[in-house]
């Protein structure tokens, strides 16, 4: 007997016969079809439909299905004719099984599909032309595509690729990498075992924990990542980017929002307006803003050469008393209060023919250069308590 993607047994899945019970639910006529087929757990399954899909992985070798068909018709005779036009057919394709739900033309019929499948499937592909897709408890990879419905998946051990034209995406625990796109909905993920690419045209993005590098972008919402072990690259056109903990570099860009980063090694931020807050950061820091305030609380770990710059706003740097660093602060506006320093080693003075304020000096013998530039507001050099 052959091994690999080998069919152990194939049983045809067909629509319920015309004599199956038809019941009335509100304005609809409803008929339910059930069936099963057996296949090798290492095979590939593809599901295509216009309706909602609920797929549950289990410790089993067969596929069980419930197809709930729904039509609107003037009477039972017409309803049965329409219901007979809703079919579920199976074909062998690409070393796996393809299930396709077909509906009659005219839009009077719909069908929702529930599947119980072997959780050991190597790959599962689910396509819906606009309704929701849910998938749970699979050892292999999952690909789900809906033109506009909600997508939900949890306890998927392999890679996950999901796409929706505008619905919400909710991911629970994923053992592999994630690629996700929504035309306008929110994306949320609990745990991602690999890398993550998360993109939405108008919703929020939330990640509790990712073990790989996270790339996230949205045109109309906020981004929040609680923990990214390999770092994060985030872009939000107008929202807040909030990173609680990053084990690698953080690169964040927003046009008209704010950026908050806590506990990170190497940070690069670009913002048009808003505010940038960095806490417990170290390594290299690069912050550039057209307008807005910057707060940087340095960790008691070595810095690299860094630059903080804003066109209009305050810059506040909280420096640990034991950190070795060289400071160069320049404010394009002159004045005795344009640079305020808690360190005796760094005293402000007028420079450039008294056209700007400047302060330079070495703390704890000096170290990497921290350059601060502002075109308005005040630069504060504060000693951490």
Secondary structure, 3 states (H helix, E strand, C coil): CCCCCCCCCCCCCCCCCCCCCEEEECCEEEEEEEEEEECCCCCEEEEEECCCEEEEEECCCEEEEEEEEEECCCCHHHHHHHHHCCEEEEEEECCEEEEEEECCCCCCEEEEEEEEEECCCCEEEEEECCCCEEEEEECCEEEEEECCCCEEEEEECCCEEEEECCCCEEEEEECCCEEEEECCCCEEEEEECCCEEEEECCCCEEEEEECCCEEEEECCCCEEECCECCCEEEEECCCCEEECCECCCEEEEECCCCEEEEEEEEEEEEECCCEEEEEEEEEEEEEEECCCEEEEEEEEEEECCEEEEECCCCEEEEECCCCCEEEEEEECCCCCCCEEECCCCCCCEEECCCCEEEEEEEECCCCCEEEEEECCCCEEEEECC
